[in-house]
């Protein structure tokens, strides 16, 4: 779900199962589909008809939410203490799944939902097992809530096996990092972005909030948006040196070059991915015969690379988590499963008695 510009307050764009965007006016737990093409005069007129009539609680074509439907269930979940206890970022991620599910099944009665409906969604997302796994986990949360709140006595999720957990975002290799640094020299925003991700091991949502005001005695203070956990991370010398090359008087590490405002995490992610992609082109903009960085590389892949490097440097899981902020070893393991097997295997063999058969 994508929140649109301030011009269209309460309007969200949602991609349907075919990848087509649909636009909805969502307010007070109600939803109205805007039929006209986005950006057209008809869209503008239809939006204002709905928005202007909403104050009288008689929005044009607003459908009443029927008790016991999936729409009703999701509304009740949004109002619950369970949902309100989640961080804003987690709420946003949950809503992305639930709003898509409302588009698919909002008018159906919860008690009529069957396992075949869930399996159909799983099949549609078969080419993206990671996204399918997340989607199904969120639905499991929703239907567990449905049982607790007496919408039904069982769950249609019973017997639905989650797809195998994939590798997720592709981690950067040391070779990727070397090619990137060869392309983006000292003093560039691109190099600073890589160092900030690589030497703090934080999520992009936390990177974009970092500024000089958070640095004290050579350490940067981070309050993780997802977990609420406060971390103090010593500045790596390479990151500290790069920060000194930034424009004077600029507190935040990453700002919009046009207006000086901090950039959103999504924009930061796009910036890093574009910088990595640029490595595969020469200075004239012509693609290299053989790409230096295969595939897509972004901030989360750098977070994985940072965790891998910490383990390879001899840190145990507790030390690595002191930097990354992961809650437990299970969460960290997802990030370090690509640790250099060849190097570790050599270390393991070296530990054996070389003279014992």
C-alpha positions as CSV (number, residue, x, y, z in Angstrom):
1,X,0.0,0.0,0.0
2,X,1.4,3.4,-1.0
3,X,0.3,6.7,0.6
4,X,-0.1,9.3,-2.1
5,X,0.7,13.0,-2.1
6,X,-0.9,15.5,0.3
7,X,-3.2,16.6,-2.6
8,X,-5.2,13.4,-2.1
9,X,-5.5,13.0,1.6
10,X,-6.7,9.5,2.7
11,X,-6.0,8.0,-0.8
12,X,-3.9,4.9,-1.1
13,X,-2.7,2.9,-4.1
14,X,-2.8,-0.8,-3.9
15,X,-1.5,-3.3,-6.5
16,X,-4.0,-6.0,-7.3
17,X,-3.0,-9.6,-8.0
18,X,-2.3,-8.7,-11.6
19,X,0.0,-5.8,-10.7
20,X,-2.5,-3.1,-11.7
21,X,-2.8,-0.2,-9.3
22,X,-6.2,0.5,-7.8
23,X,-7.0,3.7,-5.8
24,X,-9.0,3.8,-2.6
25,X,-10.2,6.5,-0.3
26,X,-9.8,4.9,3.1
27,X,-11.0,6.7,6.2
28,X,-12.7,5.8,9.5
29,X,-12.2,2.1,8.7
30,X,-14.2,2.5,5.5
31,X,-13.1,2.2,1.9
32,X,-14.3,3.6,-1.4
33,X,-12.9,2.7,-4.7
34,X,-12.0,5.6,-7.1
35,X,-12.9,4.3,-10.5
36,X,-11.3,7.1,-12.7
37,X,-7.7,7.0,-14.0
38,X,-5.3,8.5,-11.5
39,X,-4.1,12.0,-12.6
40,X,-7.2,12.7,-14.7
41,X,-9.7,15.5,-14.1
42,X,-12.3,12.8,-13.5
43,X,-10.2,11.3,-10.8
44,X,-9.8,14.7,-9.2
45,X,-13.6,15.3,-9.3
46,X,-14.4,11.9,-8.0
47,X,-11.9,12.3,-5.1
48,X,-13.4,15.7,-4.1
49,X,-17.0,14.3,-4.3
50,X,-16.0,11.6,-1.8
51,X,-13.9,13.8,0.4
52,X,-16.4,16.7,0.6
53,X,-19.3,14.4,1.4
54,X,-17.4,12.4,4.1
55,X,-17.9,15.1,6.8
56,X,-21.6,14.4,6.8
57,X,-20.9,10.7,7.2
58,X,-22.6,10.0,3.9
59,X,-19.7,9.4,1.6
60,X,-20.5,8.8,-2.1
61,X,-20.8,5.0,-2.7
62,X,-19.4,4.1,0.7
63,X,-20.3,0.5,1.4
64,X,-21.3,-0.3,5.0
65,X,-19.0,-2.8,6.6
66,X,-21.0,-6.0,7.3
67,X,-20.5,-7.7,10.6
68,X,-18.5,-11.0,10.4
69,X,-16.8,-10.2,7.1
70,X,-13.1,-10.1,6.4
71,X,-13.5,-6.3,6.3
72,X,-15.0,-6.3,9.8
73,X,-12.3,-8.7,11.1
74,X,-9.4,-6.5,9.8
75,X,-11.1,-3.3,11.2
76,X,-11.4,-5.0,14.6
77,X,-7.8,-6.1,14.5
78,X,-6.7,-2.5,13.7
79,X,-8.6,-1.4,16.8
80,X,-7.1,-4.1,19.0
81,X,-4.4,-3.8,21.7
82,X,-2.5,-6.5,19.7
83,X,-2.1,-4.2,16.7
84,X,-1.6,-1.0,18.7
85,X,1.3,-2.6,20.6
86,X,3.3,-3.0,17.4
87,X,5.8,-0.4,16.3
88,X,4.7,2.0,13.5
89,X,7.0,0.3,11.0
90,X,5.6,-3.1,11.9
91,X,2.0,-1.8,11.7
92,X,2.8,-0.4,8.2
93,X,4.1,-3.8,7.1
94,X,1.1,-5.6,8.5
95,X,-1.3,-3.2,6.8
96,X,0.4,-3.8,3.5
97,X,-0.7,-7.5,3.7
98,X,-4.1,-6.9,5.2
99,X,-5.2,-4.2,2.8
100,X,-4.2,-6.5,-0.1
101,X,-6.2,-9.3,1.5
102,X,-9.2,-7.0,1.9
103,X,-9.1,-6.3,-1.8
104,X,-9.2,-10.0,-2.4
105,X,-11.7,-11.2,0.2
106,X,-13.1,-8.2,2.2
107,X,-16.7,-8.9,1.4
108,X,-16.5,-12.7,2.3
109,X,-17.7,-13.9,5.7
110,X,-14.8,-15.0,7.9
111,X,-16.5,-18.2,8.8
112,X,-16.8,-19.1,5.0
113,X,-13.1,-18.8,4.4
114,X,-11.6,-22.2,3.5
115,X,-8.1,-23.6,3.2
116,X,-8.4,-23.6,-0.6
117,X,-8.7,-19.8,-0.6
118,X,-5.4,-19.5,1.2
119,X,-3.7,-22.1,-1.0
120,X,-4.8,-20.1,-4.1
121,X,-3.0,-17.1,-2.7
122,X,0.1,-19.2,-1.9
123,X,0.1,-20.6,-5.5
124,X,-0.2,-17.1,-7.0
125,X,2.9,-16.0,-5.0
126,X,4.9,-19.2,-5.8
127,X,7.5,-17.3,-7.8
128,X,8.3,-15.1,-4.7
129,X,8.6,-17.6,-1.8
130,X,9.9,-14.9,0.6
131,X,6.9,-12.6,0.0
132,X,4.5,-15.6,0.2
133,X,6.0,-16.7,3.5
134,X,5.5,-13.2,5.0
135,X,2.0,-12.9,3.6
136,X,0.9,-16.3,5.0
137,X,2.4,-15.5,8.4
138,X,0.4,-12.3,8.6
139,X,-2.8,-14.2,7.7
140,X,-2.0,-16.7,10.4
141,X,-1.9,-13.8,12.9
142,X,-5.2,-12.5,11.5
143,X,-7.0,-15.8,11.8
144,X,-5.6,-16.5,15.2
145,X,-7.2,-13.2,16.2
146,X,-10.4,-14.3,14.5
147,X,-10.6,-17.3,16.7
148,X,-9.9,-15.4,19.9
149,X,-12.6,-12.8,19.0
150,X,-15.2,-15.5,18.1
151,X,-15.4,-14.9,14.4
152,X,-14.9,-18.6,13.9
153,X,-13.7,-21.7,15.9
154,X,-10.9,-22.9,13.7
155,X,-8.4,-21.4,11.2
156,X,-8.3,-21.9,7.4
157,X,-4.5,-21.7,7.8
158,X,-4.5,-25.3,9.3
159,X,-2.5,-27.5,7.0
160,X,-1.1,-24.7,4.9
161,X,2.7,-25.1,4.9
162,X,4.9,-22.0,4.7
163,X,7.3,-21.9,1.7
164,X,10.9,-22.6,2.6
165,X,12.7,-19.6,4.0
166,X,14.9,-18.2,1.3
167,X,18.0,-16.0,1.5
168,X,15.9,-12.8,1.2
169,X,17.9,-9.7,0.2
170,X,21.1,-10.7,-1.6
171,X,24.2,-9.9,0.6
172,X,27.1,-8.0,-0.8
173,X,30.3,-9.9,-1.4
174,X,33.7,-8.4,-0.7
175,X,34.2,-8.2,-4.4
176,X,31.0,-6.2,-4.8
177,X,32.2,-3.8,-2.2
178,X,35.6,-3.4,-3.8
179,X,34.1,-2.6,-7.2
180,X,31.7,-0.1,-5.6
181,X,34.5,1.7,-3.8
182,X,36.6,1.8,-7.1
183,X,33.7,3.5,-8.7
184,X,32.8,5.9,-5.9
185,X,35.7,7.8,-4.4
186,X,36.2,9.7,-1.1
187,X,33.8,12.5,-0.5
188,X,30.9,11.1,-2.5
189,X,27.5,10.5,-1.0
190,X,27.6,7.0,-2.5
191,X,30.8,6.0,-0.6
192,X,29.4,7.5,2.6
193,X,26.2,5.5,2.2
194,X,28.1,2.3,1.8
195,X,30.3,3.0,4.8
196,X,27.3,4.0,7.0
197,X,25.5,0.7,6.2
198,X,28.6,-1.5,6.4
199,X,30.1,-0.1,9.6
200,X,26.9,0.3,11.6
201,X,25.0,-2.8,10.4
202,X,21.7,-0.9,10.8
203,X,18.6,-0.9,8.7
204,X,18.0,1.8,6.2
205,X,15.2,3.3,8.4
206,X,17.8,3.9,11.1
207,X,20.6,5.1,8.8
208,X,18.6,8.0,7.4
209,X,18.0,9.3,11.0
210,X,21.7,9.5,11.8
211,X,23.3,12.9,12.2
212,X,26.3,14.6,13.9
213,X,24.0,15.4,16.8
214,X,23.9,11.7,17.6
215,X,27.7,11.3,17.8
216,X,29.4,11.6,21.1
217,X,32.9,10.5,22.1
218,X,33.5,8.7,18.8
219,X,30.2,6.7,19.1
220,X,26.9,7.2,17.3
221,X,23.6,6.7,19.2
222,X,20.9,4.7,17.4
223,X,17.4,4.1,18.6
224,X,16.2,1.4,16.2
225,X,12.8,2.2,14.7
226,X,11.8,-1.4,14.4
227,X,12.7,-2.6,17.9
228,X,12.9,0.6,20.0
229,X,16.3,-0.6,21.2
230,X,19.0,2.0,21.9
231,X,22.5,1.1,20.7
232,X,25.9,2.9,21.0
233,X,28.1,2.0,18.0
234,X,31.8,3.2,17.8
235,X,32.5,5.0,14.6
236,X,34.8,2.9,12.3
237,X,37.8,5.0,11.3
238,X,36.8,4.9,7.6
239,X,33.3,6.1,8.3
240,X,34.6,8.8,10.6
241,X,37.0,10.0,7.9
242,X,34.3,10.1,5.3
243,X,32.0,12.1,7.6
244,X,34.6,14.8,7.8
245,X,34.4,15.3,4.0
246,X,30.7,16.2,4.1
247,X,29.5,19.8,3.5
248,X,30.0,22.0,6.6
249,X,26.9,22.8,8.6
250,X,25.0,19.7,7.6
251,X,23.9,17.9,10.7
252,X,22.1,14.9,9.1
253,X,24.3,12.5,7.2
254,X,21.9,12.1,4.3
255,X,19.7,14.9,3.0
256,X,17.8,15.8,-0.1
257,X,20.3,17.8,-2.2
258,X,17.6,20.2,-3.4
259,X,16.0,21.2,-0.1
260,X,18.3,19.9,2.6
261,X,15.6,17.8,4.3
262,X,16.4,14.3,5.6
263,X,15.6,11.7,2.9
264,X,13.0,8.9,3.4
265,X,14.3,5.4,3.9
266,X,12.8,4.3,0.6
267,X,14.7,7.0,-1.2
268,X,17.9,6.0,0.5
269,X,17.4,2.4,-0.6
270,X,16.8,3.5,-4.2
271,X,19.9,5.7,-4.0
272,X,22.2,2.8,-2.9
273,X,20.7,0.4,-5.5
274,X,21.2,3.0,-8.2
275,X,24.8,3.6,-7.1
276,X,25.5,-0.1,-7.2
277,X,24.0,-0.4,-10.6
278,X,26.1,2.4,-11.9
279,X,29.2,0.4,-11.2
280,X,28.3,-1.7,-14.3
281,X,28.6,1.4,-16.6
282,X,31.6,3.3,-17.8
283,X,32.0,7.1,-17.3
284,X,30.2,7.8,-20.6
285,X,27.2,5.8,-19.4
286,X,27.9,2.8,-21.7
287,X,27.2,-0.7,-20.1
288,X,30.4,-2.8,-19.5
289,X,30.7,-5.9,-21.5
290,X,30.6,-8.0,-18.3
291,X,28.8,-6.5,-15.2
292,X,31.0,-6.1,-12.2
293,X,28.1,-6.5,-9.7
294,X,25.6,-9.2,-10.7
295,X,22.0,-8.6,-9.7
296,X,20.5,-6.0,-7.3
297,X,22.4,-4.7,-4.3
298,X,20.8,-2.5,-1.6
299,X,21.2,-1.4,2.0
300,X,19.8,-4.6,3.5
301,X,22.3,-6.6,1.6
302,X,25.0,-4.4,3.2
303,X,23.5,-5.1,6.7
304,X,24.0,-8.8,5.9
305,X,27.5,-8.2,4.7
306,X,28.3,-6.3,7.9
307,X,27.1,-9.2,10.1
308,X,29.1,-11.6,8.0
309,X,32.2,-9.6,8.4
310,X,31.8,-9.4,12.1
311,X,31.6,-13.2,12.4
312,X,34.5,-13.6,10.0
313,X,36.6,-11.2,12.1
314,X,36.2,-13.6,15.1
315,X,33.1,-12.0,16.8
316,X,30.7,-14.4,18.5
317,X,27.0,-14.0,18.1
318,X,26.7,-11.9,21.2
319,X,29.3,-9.4,20.0
320,X,27.8,-9.3,16.5
321,X,24.3,-8.6,17.9
322,X,25.7,-5.8,20.1
323,X,26.3,-4.0,16.8
324,X,23.3,-5.2,14.6
325,X,20.7,-5.1,17.4
326,X,19.2,-8.5,16.6
327,X,17.1,-9.8,19.4
328,X,18.4,-13.4,19.3
329,X,20.8,-15.7,17.5
330,X,18.1,-17.1,15.3
331,X,17.4,-13.7,13.7
332,X,21.2,-13.2,13.3
333,X,21.7,-16.6,11.7
334,X,19.6,-15.5,8.7
335,X,22.1,-12.8,8.1
336,X,25.3,-14.8,8.5
337,X,24.5,-18.0,6.7
338,X,26.7,-17.0,3.8
339,X,29.8,-16.6,6.0
340,X,32.9,-17.5,4.0
341,X,32.7,-21.3,4.1
342,X,36.1,-21.8,2.4
343,X,37.9,-19.6,4.9
344,X,36.2,-21.2,7.9
345,X,36.9,-24.7,6.6
346,X,40.6,-23.9,6.5
347,X,40.5,-22.7,10.0
348,X,38.7,-25.8,11.1
349,X,41.1,-28.2,9.5
350,X,44.1,-26.2,10.9
351,X,42.7,-26.9,14.4
352,X,43.0,-30.7,13.9
353,X,46.1,-32.5,15.0
354,X,48.1,-32.5,11.7
355,X,49.9,-35.7,12.6
356,X,47.0,-37.8,13.6
357,X,45.2,-40.0,11.1
